[in-house]
Amino acid sequence: MTMHSATLAINETLRARRAAGERVLHLGFGEAGLPVPDSVAQVLSAAAGRNGYGAVVGSREVREAAAGWFGRRGVETGAEQVLFAPGSKALLFALLAALPGDVVLPCPAWVSYAAQTALVGKKTISVPVPAEAGGVPDPELLEQALADARAAGANPGVLVVTVPDNPTGTIAREEHLRAVCEIAERHGLAVVCDEIYAELCHFGKAPSALGYLPERTVVTSGLSKSMALGGWRIGFARVPSGPWGERLMRELVGVASEVWSSLAAPMQAAATHILQEPPEVLDHIDAARGLHATVAAAVYEQFTAAGAVCRRPEAGFYLYPDFEPVRPILAARGIDTGAGLAAALLEEHGVGVLAGEAFGDAAGGLRARVATSLLYGESEAERWAALRSGDPLRLPWIAASLEHLRGALAALTARG
């Protein structure tokens, strides 16, 4: 049986609790939590009459906009290399279905990679991430993991990397990404590089697998994170030029034609406008990037002050704290797993997080994925205020959320 996505399930659970009048701090779901700019909403509204079916890959206009978007990031791209879909999740599923072989994942990894791998009847080969940052397998462990997988009857064919990473909120080190791409090349693996958070690096830019294995790397991205348009479901992928990429594009179009037909035409109009990057769009993303960085850093301070160890957030709006240093205190409260940790935070302290087990982590690990982006406000007015504020941590609703978290963590980790 295919289970309800853990991230979607916790979002629905926490929203239901709030609707019932409970005071819940929502740190469980990776929605970017920001409003839609007026200029973008106007483009969508003007395109509402576009109700006909279009090309499976997307219109020429939107594909050219995406090609230009990649080009401005130093990646020469033709429109024929781009495919649009209702969300990058659909494209990731299509890629795992179309590319031959079993799937190699970093651990921890976003919940849907392993679930989609199972849906297409393939095996998951899970490899721990390096200590410095998540998103790629540890290069020192990857070679042996591939050998062990083959010895056990698996057929590794696809390596998925996430740069920047969900769930750890970190950016893979360039030397690690280079090393895993070199290993992928030696073993004939295709690389799927999920770059949905690449526009939200807190400082600087993230590396891309395209820099190391361009002829066998597919990049996926979308507008759900950088523009907070998760509900609009706009995703796109870039396949390599040349025969390998052309064959893969034909396979992807075949899957897409039978599953989603095409991205909704009004959404293509909105994507065209955004990917052409007018100044107001760039300003909006820049403001969002700063807000994410400020709030994620403040939440990081709360977890480390409570005794957890955690990689400092570097992109997006996630953290992955580990409560191992306070295991004896938690054990005295009957908490010895990540699921138990998440349950105690929610049931006793009204804080919703997602246990690391959902991301492929060991059940006994006292780790959880924390998403900070729903702290910006309950109303559109509050979210606009947060986005425009020079000091969002002083806004009453954000300050209150941080105080709620501080109290919950202090109570959870207090010695009896």
Salt bridges, closest charged atoms under 4 A:
GLU12 OE2 - HIS4 NE2 3.46
GLU22 OE1 - ARG17 NH1 3.12
GLU31 OE1 - ARG15 NH2 3.75
GLU64 OE2 - ARG60 NE 2.97
GLU143 OE1 - ARG186 NH2 2.60
GLU143 OE2 - HIS187 NE2 2.35
GLU199 OE1 - ARG73 NH2 2.92
GLU277 OE1 - ARG72 NE 2.73
GLU277 OE2 - ARG73 NH2 2.50
GLU280 OE2 - HIS273 NE2 3.92
ASP286 OD1 - ARG289 NH1 2.93
GLU301 OE2 - ARG312 NH1 3.76
GLU314 OE2 - ARG173 NH2 2.98
ASP322 OD2 - ARG367 NH1 3.16
GLU324 OE1 - ARG327 NH2 2.90
GLU347 OE2 - ARG17 NH2 2.71
GLU348 OE1 - HIS349 NE2 3.82
ASP361 OD2 - ARG367 NE 2.65
GLU378 OE2 - ARG18 NH1 2.68
ASP391 OD2 - ARG394 NE 3.79
GLU403 OE1 - ARG406 NH1 2.12
